[in-house]
Amino acid sequence: VGGGDVSVTRPTVGAGRSWAAALGVFLAVPLVLGVRPFESATAGVRVALDLSLALFAALIVAPVALGGGGVGTIGRMLRSRIAVALGTVSYGIFLWHWFVLAVVQDDWLGDPVGEATWPVVLVIALPVVGVAAAVRWFALERPVLRVAHAITRGQRG
């Protein structure tokens, strides 16, 4: 077992095929289930949609998770400034998106479940969510991480 380098080879997953399958799931499942936007669905249909969403997400992530993600087109996309910035504030986006969408649609536009207003809701809500996530990162998460790193460095030294 000597002192040589040990390298781990990851299996390669064809991104194009995986993403084409994800697109197929995304488009086909609602059509097969007869889902109509902004209409309520039965519990069974909602469960089927949730399961298809999990499959969709797995197919999107698989090429990056299994293919190394550091080389080629995928690697370049993941290293882009936009992708890195979104990754940095992604938890804040997760935390804020539902609240902001509800406030924009219900309170600001006064349309709780309106078909016609969803593009307007997105145009208003996306920048607000982005700003809220960035403020959360710079005002809360980054300072807390700095303190935590300083504490752990102090404990090791």
Contacts in CASP RR format, 6 or more apart in sequence:
PFRMAT RR
TARGET T0000
AUTHOR 0000-0000-0000
METHOD contacts of the structure
MODEL  1
VGGGDVSVTRPTVGAGRSWAAALGVFLAVPLVLGVRPFESATAGVRVALD
LSLALFAALIVAPVALGGGGVGTIGRMLRSRIAVALGTVSYGIFLWHWFV
LAVVQDDWLGDPVGEATWPVVLVIALPVVGVAAAVRWFALERPVLRVAHA
ITRGQRG
10 66 0 8 1.000
10 67 0 8 1.000
10 68 0 8 1.000
11 66 0 8 1.000
11 67 0 8 1.000
12 66 0 8 1.000
12 67 0 8 1.000
13 62 0 8 1.000
13 63 0 8 1.000
13 66 0 8 1.000
13 67 0 8 1.000
14 63 0 8 1.000
15 63 0 8 1.000
15 73 0 8 1.000
15 74 0 8 1.000
16 63 0 8 1.000
18 59 0 8 1.000
18 60 0 8 1.000
18 62 0 8 1.000
18 63 0 8 1.000
19 59 0 8 1.000
19 60 0 8 1.000
19 63 0 8 1.000
21 59 0 8 1.000
22 55 0 8 1.000
22 56 0 8 1.000
22 59 0 8 1.000
22 60 0 8 1.000
25 52 0 8 1.000
25 55 0 8 1.000
25 56 0 8 1.000
25 59 0 8 1.000
26 52 0 8 1.000
26 56 0 8 1.000
29 35 0 8 1.000
29 48 0 8 1.000
29 49 0 8 1.000
29 52 0 8 1.000
30 49 0 8 1.000
33 41 0 8 1.000
33 45 0 8 1.000
33 48 0 8 1.000
33 49 0 8 1.000
34 45 0 8 1.000
35 41 0 8 1.000
35 45 0 8 1.000
35 49 0 8 1.000
37 115 0 8 1.000
38 113 0 8 1.000
38 114 0 8 1.000
38 115 0 8 1.000
38 118 0 8 1.000
41 49 0 8 1.000
63 69 0 8 1.000
63 74 0 8 1.000
64 74 0 8 1.000
64 78 0 8 1.000
67 74 0 8 1.000
69 75 0 8 1.000
69 78 0 8 1.000
70 78 0 8 1.000
70 79 0 8 1.000
77 83 0 8 1.000
78 84 0 8 1.000
86 93 0 8 1.000
88 137 0 8 1.000
89 130 0 8 1.000
89 133 0 8 1.000
89 134 0 8 1.000
89 136 0 8 1.000
89 137 0 8 1.000
90 133 0 8 1.000
91 133 0 8 1.000
91 141 0 8 1.000
92 132 0 8 1.000
92 133 0 8 1.000
92 136 0 8 1.000
92 137 0 8 1.000
92 141 0 8 1.000
93 129 0 8 1.000
93 130 0 8 1.000
93 133 0 8 1.000
95 133 0 8 1.000
95 136 0 8 1.000
96 129 0 8 1.000
96 130 0 8 1.000
96 132 0 8 1.000
96 133 0 8 1.000
96 136 0 8 1.000
97 125 0 8 1.000
97 129 0 8 1.000
100 125 0 8 1.000
100 128 0 8 1.000
100 129 0 8 1.000
100 132 0 8 1.000
101 121 0 8 1.000
101 125 0 8 1.000
101 129 0 8 1.000
104 121 0 8 1.000
104 124 0 8 1.000
104 125 0 8 1.000
104 128 0 8 1.000
105 111 0 8 1.000
105 112 0 8 1.000
105 113 0 8 1.000
105 114 0 8 1.000
105 117 0 8 1.000
105 121 0 8 1.000
105 125 0 8 1.000
106 112 0 8 1.000
108 124 0 8 1.000
109 117 0 8 1.000
109 120 0 8 1.000
109 121 0 8 1.000
109 124 0 8 1.000
111 117 0 8 1.000
END
